[in-house]
Amino acid sequence: MAPFFFIRSDGRYIKIAFGDIVYLESVKNYVRIVTTQKSWLVLMSLRQIEKELPPDMFCRVHRSFVVSLYHIISFDNEMVQLESKQIPIGNRFRHSLPASVKILNADVRSRNSYTPMDAENELLYLTT
């Protein structure tokens, strides 16, 4: 499968690379394809276009949204944070995103919450 597809716009065919897609949004009978450069509105259902996307690169997180796994910054049980947008996670799709990505550790301490006292305690533990 080629890593792109074409859409028709103003009598021309426009190439859209899978890697450039940030998310897709259902808007009535259309799908808004939001890329890193521009957004496009195509007349087709989200289900139709989702079938054409590689499942290792995209995940349906809501009845109205499909997100690119490469453009996710963070997520929890309710929201997906992309570079410039937060997208809700629907109840029906709550388990699909964690199943689509590799999670190394379920509870990692943020670098911002790591204090000098933590470093001292680790040093004491390592030296004893």
Secondary structure as the mmCIF struct_conf table of DSSP 4:
data_model
#
loop_
_struct_conf.conf_type_id
_struct_conf.id
_struct_conf.beg_label_comp_id
_struct_conf.beg_label_asym_id
_struct_conf.beg_label_seq_id
_struct_conf.end_label_comp_id
_struct_conf.end_label_asym_id
_struct_conf.end_label_seq_id
BEND BEND1 PRO A 3 PRO A 3
STRN STRN1 PHE A 4 SER A 9
TURN_TY1_P TURN_TY1_P1 ASP A 10 GLY A 11
STRN STRN2 ARG A 12 ALA A 17
HELX_RH_3T_P HELX_RH_3T_P1 PHE A 18 ASP A 20
STRN STRN3 ILE A 21 VAL A 27
TURN_TY1_P TURN_TY1_P2 LYS A 28 ASN A 29
STRN STRN4 TYR A 30 THR A 35
BEND BEND2 THR A 36 GLN A 37
STRN STRN5 SER A 39 VAL A 42
BEND BEND3 LEU A 43 MET A 44
HELX_RH_AL_P HELX_RH_AL_P1 LEU A 46 GLU A 52
BEND BEND4 LEU A 53 LEU A 53
TURN_TY1_P TURN_TY1_P3 PRO A 55 MET A 57
STRN STRN6 PHE A 58 HIS A 62
TURN_TY1_P TURN_TY1_P4 ARG A 63 SER A 64
STRN STRN7 PHE A 65 SER A 68
HELX_RH_3T_P HELX_RH_3T_P2 LEU A 69 HIS A 71
STRN STRN8 ILE A 72 PHE A 75
BEND BEND5 ASN A 77 GLU A 78
STRN STRN9 MET A 79 LEU A 82
BEND BEND6 GLU A 83 SER A 84
STRN STRN10 GLN A 86 PRO A 88
HELX_RH_3T_P HELX_RH_3T_P3 ASN A 91 PHE A 93
TURN_TY1_P TURN_TY1_P5 ARG A 94 HIS A 95
HELX_RH_AL_P HELX_RH_AL_P2 SER A 96 SER A 100
BEND BEND7 VAL A 101 VAL A 101
BEND BEND8 LEU A 104 LEU A 104
BEND BEND9 ALA A 106 ALA A 106
HELX_RH_3T_P HELX_RH_3T_P4 ARG A 111 SER A 113
HELX_RH_AL_P HELX_RH_AL_P3 PRO A 116 THR A 127
#
